[in-house]
Amino acid sequence: MFKRIDHVEIIPRDLQKTIDFYVNVLGFEIKRRQKVQVPPLQEVVYLRLGDTDIELLSVENPDASSDAQWQVGYRMMALEVDDMNETIEYLKGKGVELTQGPMTIGKSTRAEIKDPNGLSIEIRQW
């Protein structure tokens, strides 16, 4: 019945800054970008990494998100990496600092970063 997660939607504060981060730092590709005339929706951008998509929804005057770490709702997405140390060095070179970790949990290592909207992204090496 259910096959996979098709995409995750994000409403960014700054569309272009968010696209730049996901494309130029995390390696996503722009799959599709289109203007939309359904107020308050202005533009939809699909970004792809492997077989995973993120849908960025540019809307007029979005409400601010909460800064609370433990709130009801989606907490974060996770990106799997081959080498945690190499990934951390790469991110630092792009000006992205870890917000948590790295830490070992069982047979895996995890760390966290934030995107330009303050959304947490887990980095996981299995």
Backbone as JSON, one array per atom type, in Angstrom:
{
  "sequence": "MFKRIDHVEIIPRDLQKTIDFYVNVLGFEIKRRQKVQVPPLQEVVYLRLGDTDIELLSVENPDASSDAQWQVGYRMMALEVDDMNETIEYLKGKGVELTQGPMTIGKSTRAEIKDPNGLSIEIRQW",
  "N": [[0.82, -1.19, 0.0], [1.52, 1.57, 1.12], [4.42, 3.09, -0.13], [6.79, 4.74, 0.02], [8.33, 7.73, 1.37], [7.34, 10.44, -0.43], [7.91, 13.22, -0.66], [9.09, 15.98, 1.35], [7.75, 18.89, 2.74], [8.79, 22.27, 2.95], [8.46, 25.49, 4.24], [10.17, 28.2, 3.51], [11.93, 31.03, 5.03], [13.47, 32.67, 3.4], [13.54, 32.1, 0.17], [15.57, 31.89, -1.91], [17.98, 31.82, -0.45], [17.59, 29.47, 0.95], [17.42, 27.59, -1.15], [20.05, 27.87, -2.16], [21.54, 26.87, 0.05], [20.66, 24.13, 0.28], [21.32, 23.17, -2.27], [24.02, 24.07, -2.89], [25.46, 23.46, -0.58], [24.51, 21.01, 0.58], [24.2, 19.39, -1.64], [21.86, 18.84, -3.11], [19.79, 18.75, -6.08], [18.11, 20.97, -8.31], [15.02, 19.98, -9.16], [12.56, 20.8, -10.21], [11.08, 23.95, -10.85], [8.63, 26.34, -10.3], [6.48, 29.12, -10.84], [3.58, 30.08, -9.02], [0.2, 30.93, -8.99], [-1.59, 31.13, -6.75], [-2.6, 32.64, -4.26], [-1.77, 32.48, -0.75], [0.48, 31.33, -1.88], [3.41, 31.48, -3.84], [5.59, 30.41, -5.26], [6.9, 27.22, -6.2], [9.38, 24.9, -5.49], [11.09, 22.03, -6.3], [13.49, 20.02, -4.85], [16.03, 17.6, -5.23], [17.69, 14.8, -3.81], [19.42, 11.99, -4.36], [16.95, 9.62, -4.27], [15.14, 11.17, -2.98], [12.95, 13.85, -2.29], [12.59, 17.34, -1.59], [10.15, 19.74, -1.09], [9.98, 23.05, -1.61], [8.05, 25.67, -0.51], [7.25, 28.76, -1.43], [5.77, 31.33, 0.18], [3.68, 34.19, 0.7], [4.46, 36.35, 3.31], [5.04, 34.37, 5.55], [4.24, 32.83, 8.72], [6.28, 33.03, 11.66], [8.38, 30.38, 12.84], [8.53, 28.24, 15.74], [11.16, 28.35, 18.16], [11.51, 26.35, 19.91], [12.98, 23.36, 20.99], [11.79, 20.91, 21.59], [9.02, 20.44, 20.44], [5.63, 19.74, 19.41], [5.23, 18.07, 16.34], [7.01, 17.76, 13.18], [10.37, 17.0, 13.81], [12.98, 16.88, 12.66], [14.82, 16.19, 9.63], [16.87, 13.52, 8.37], [20.07, 13.0, 7.01], [21.94, 10.56, 5.45], [25.39, 9.78, 5.63], [28.62, 8.87, 4.26], [31.09, 9.19, 5.58], [31.6, 10.53, 8.6], [33.53, 12.31, 9.77], [34.78, 13.43, 7.49], [32.56, 14.66, 6.37], [31.9, 16.57, 8.34], [34.16, 18.24, 8.24], [33.91, 19.16, 5.61], [31.44, 20.57, 5.82], [32.17, 22.56, 7.69], [34.0, 23.94, 6.11], [32.23, 25.13, 4.4], [31.11, 26.94, 6.02], [29.23, 26.03, 7.79], [28.24, 25.22, 10.94], [28.24, 22.65, 13.44], [25.37, 21.92, 15.38], [24.93, 20.12, 17.25], [26.64, 17.29, 18.62], [29.48, 15.61, 17.08], [28.16, 12.39, 18.04], [28.34, 9.06, 19.29], [26.04, 6.5, 18.84], [25.16, 3.48, 19.67], [25.92, 1.53, 16.93], [26.26, 3.62, 15.24], [27.01, 7.03, 14.21], [26.08, 10.34, 14.95], [25.23, 13.72, 14.15], [24.19, 17.17, 14.26], [22.96, 19.84, 12.23], [21.79, 23.12, 11.19], [19.44, 24.42, 8.84], [19.09, 27.38, 6.71], [16.69, 28.34, 7.7], [16.53, 27.65, 10.29], [15.8, 25.06, 10.7], [16.33, 21.82, 11.89], [18.76, 19.42, 10.84], [19.69, 16.17, 10.76], [22.77, 14.47, 10.61], [23.89, 11.38, 9.71], [25.95, 8.59, 10.18], [26.1, 5.28, 9.45]],
  "CA": [[0.0, 0.0, 0.0], [2.41, 2.74, 1.18], [5.69, 2.69, -0.73], [7.94, 5.52, 0.48], [8.04, 9.16, 1.5], [7.5, 11.07, -1.73], [8.63, 14.47, -0.44], [8.86, 16.73, 2.58], [7.55, 20.3, 2.4], [9.37, 23.29, 3.82], [8.15, 26.88, 3.91], [11.36, 28.95, 3.93], [11.88, 32.49, 5.22], [14.12, 33.26, 2.23], [13.58, 31.0, -0.79], [16.84, 31.73, -2.61], [18.99, 31.41, 0.53], [17.32, 28.06, 1.24], [17.85, 26.83, -2.32], [21.51, 27.88, -2.18], [22.04, 25.96, 1.09], [20.41, 22.73, -0.05], [22.01, 22.83, -3.52], [25.46, 24.32, -2.87], [26.11, 22.86, 0.59], [24.12, 19.62, 0.8], [24.28, 18.62, -2.88], [20.58, 18.6, -3.78], [19.65, 19.34, -7.4], [16.78, 21.52, -8.57], [14.27, 19.07, -10.02], [11.56, 21.6, -10.91], [10.8, 25.24, -10.22], [7.53, 26.97, -11.03], [5.68, 30.18, -10.22], [2.21, 29.65, -8.76], [-0.67, 32.09, -8.76], [-2.62, 30.72, -5.81], [-2.2, 33.32, -3.02], [-0.5, 33.21, -0.61], [1.55, 30.59, -2.54], [4.03, 32.25, -4.91], [6.49, 29.59, -6.07], [7.17, 25.87, -5.7], [10.66, 24.39, -5.97], [11.4, 20.67, -5.86], [14.91, 19.7, -4.78], [16.2, 16.15, -5.15], [18.95, 14.18, -3.39], [19.18, 10.57, -4.54], [15.55, 9.44, -4.64], [14.38, 11.91, -1.99], [12.64, 15.21, -2.69], [12.09, 18.37, -0.68], [9.35, 20.72, -1.8], [10.03, 24.36, -0.98], [6.86, 26.45, -0.84], [7.42, 30.18, -1.16], [4.47, 31.95, 0.45], [3.74, 35.59, 1.12], [4.4, 36.61, 4.75], [4.84, 33.18, 6.38], [4.38, 33.01, 10.16], [7.55, 32.55, 12.22], [8.33, 29.08, 13.5], [8.97, 28.25, 17.13], [12.55, 27.93, 18.38], [11.51, 25.29, 20.92], [13.57, 22.12, 20.48], [10.91, 19.76, 21.8], [7.65, 20.84, 20.19], [4.87, 18.79, 18.63], [5.4, 18.23, 14.9], [8.25, 17.19, 12.66], [11.53, 17.5, 14.53], [14.08, 17.08, 11.72], [15.08, 15.12, 8.67], [18.21, 12.99, 8.54], [20.81, 12.67, 5.8], [22.97, 9.55, 5.69], [26.69, 10.1, 5.04], [29.59, 7.77, 4.27], [32.19, 9.44, 6.5], [31.2, 11.65, 9.45], [34.61, 13.29, 9.91], [34.93, 14.12, 6.21], [31.37, 15.51, 6.21], [32.03, 17.69, 9.26], [35.17, 19.14, 7.69], [33.3, 19.78, 4.44], [30.45, 21.55, 6.28], [32.91, 23.69, 8.27], [34.54, 24.69, 4.98], [31.11, 25.88, 3.81], [30.61, 27.87, 7.03], [28.11, 25.41, 8.53], [28.7, 24.66, 12.21], [27.39, 21.65, 14.08], [24.58, 22.4, 16.52], [25.0, 19.04, 18.23], [27.45, 16.15, 18.25], [29.03, 14.25, 16.81], [28.08, 11.44, 19.15], [28.14, 7.68, 18.89], [24.85, 5.85, 19.39], [25.24, 2.1, 19.18], [26.87, 1.35, 15.83], [26.2, 4.77, 14.34], [27.44, 8.33, 14.7], [25.15, 11.37, 14.49], [25.47, 15.12, 14.46], [23.1, 18.0, 13.76], [23.17, 21.19, 11.71], [20.53, 23.8, 10.9], [19.38, 25.08, 7.54], [18.94, 28.84, 6.9], [15.42, 28.64, 8.36], [16.61, 27.16, 11.66], [15.31, 23.69, 10.77], [17.41, 20.88, 12.19], [19.06, 18.34, 9.92], [20.6, 15.2, 11.36], [23.75, 13.83, 9.75], [24.04, 10.06, 10.34], [26.81, 7.59, 9.57], [25.79, 3.95, 9.99]],
  "C": [[0.87, 1.26, 0.0], [3.79, 2.31, 0.74], [6.89, 3.42, -0.14], [7.48, 6.94, 0.75], [8.33, 9.79, 0.14], [8.29, 12.37, -1.62], [8.27, 15.05, 0.92], [8.73, 18.19, 2.18], [8.17, 21.21, 3.44], [8.9, 24.65, 3.32], [9.32, 27.72, 4.42], [11.07, 30.42, 4.2], [12.38, 33.19, 3.96], [14.33, 32.12, 1.23], [14.96, 30.82, -1.4], [17.96, 31.29, -1.66], [18.83, 29.93, 0.86], [17.74, 27.18, 0.08], [19.37, 26.74, -2.36], [22.1, 26.91, -1.16], [21.87, 24.5, 0.68], [21.15, 22.28, -1.31], [23.52, 22.94, -3.36], [26.18, 23.72, -1.67], [25.79, 21.37, 0.7], [24.05, 18.78, -0.47], [22.96, 18.23, -3.53], [20.64, 19.23, -5.17], [18.24, 19.91, -7.54], [16.11, 20.6, -9.59], [13.25, 19.85, -10.86], [11.32, 22.88, -10.13], [9.69, 25.92, -11.01], [6.84, 28.03, -10.18], [4.26, 29.65, -10.08], [1.38, 30.89, -8.45], [-1.88, 31.66, -7.94], [-2.26, 31.34, -4.45], [-2.61, 32.54, -1.78], [0.69, 32.5, -1.25], [2.06, 31.36, -3.74], [4.87, 31.39, -5.85], [6.7, 28.25, -5.38], [8.47, 25.4, -6.33], [10.86, 23.0, -5.41], [12.91, 20.48, -5.94], [15.05, 18.21, -4.59], [17.61, 15.79, -4.71], [18.72, 12.68, -3.45], [17.75, 10.37, -5.03], [14.62, 10.14, -3.66], [14.17, 13.35, -2.45], [12.24, 16.07, -1.49], [11.32, 19.35, -1.55], [9.39, 22.02, -1.02], [8.82, 25.16, -1.46], [7.1, 27.9, -0.44], [6.04, 30.79, -1.01], [4.67, 33.38, 0.93], [3.55, 35.68, 2.63], [4.15, 35.36, 5.6], [5.0, 33.53, 7.86], [5.72, 32.44, 10.61], [7.34, 31.19, 12.87], [8.82, 29.23, 14.93], [10.44, 27.82, 17.2], [12.65, 26.81, 19.4], [12.04, 23.99, 20.31], [12.6, 20.96, 20.54], [9.46, 20.19, 21.68], [6.95, 19.75, 19.38], [5.07, 19.09, 17.15], [6.69, 17.57, 14.44], [9.44, 17.82, 13.36], [12.69, 17.79, 13.58], [14.05, 15.99, 10.68], [16.52, 14.68, 8.9], [18.81, 12.65, 7.18], [21.9, 11.66, 6.16], [24.25, 9.95, 4.97], [27.61, 8.89, 5.12], [30.64, 7.94, 5.36], [31.88, 10.7, 7.31], [32.29, 12.72, 9.54], [34.81, 14.1, 8.64], [33.76, 15.09, 6.0], [31.46, 16.74, 7.11], [33.04, 18.71, 8.73], [34.63, 19.88, 6.46], [32.32, 20.88, 4.85], [31.13, 22.77, 6.88], [33.49, 24.57, 7.18], [33.48, 25.53, 4.26], [30.51, 26.86, 4.81], [29.45, 27.34, 7.84], [28.67, 24.74, 9.78], [27.72, 23.62, 12.72], [26.62, 22.31, 15.22], [24.52, 21.34, 17.61], [25.9, 17.94, 17.69], [28.79, 16.56, 17.68], [29.03, 13.38, 18.06], [27.81, 10.06, 18.59], [26.92, 7.12, 19.61], [24.83, 4.44, 18.82], [26.31, 1.98, 18.12], [26.84, 2.51, 14.84], [26.72, 6.03, 15.03], [26.49, 9.36, 14.12], [25.62, 12.74, 14.92], [24.28, 15.9, 13.91], [23.62, 19.34, 13.26], [21.81, 21.85, 11.56], [20.59, 24.4, 9.5], [19.15, 26.57, 7.76], [17.66, 29.25, 7.6], [15.41, 28.2, 9.82], [16.09, 25.74, 11.81], [16.49, 22.74, 10.96], [17.51, 19.8, 11.13], [20.05, 17.42, 10.63], [21.52, 14.65, 10.27], [24.07, 12.5, 10.42], [24.95, 9.18, 9.51], [26.51, 6.26, 10.23], [27.01, 3.06, 9.91]]
}
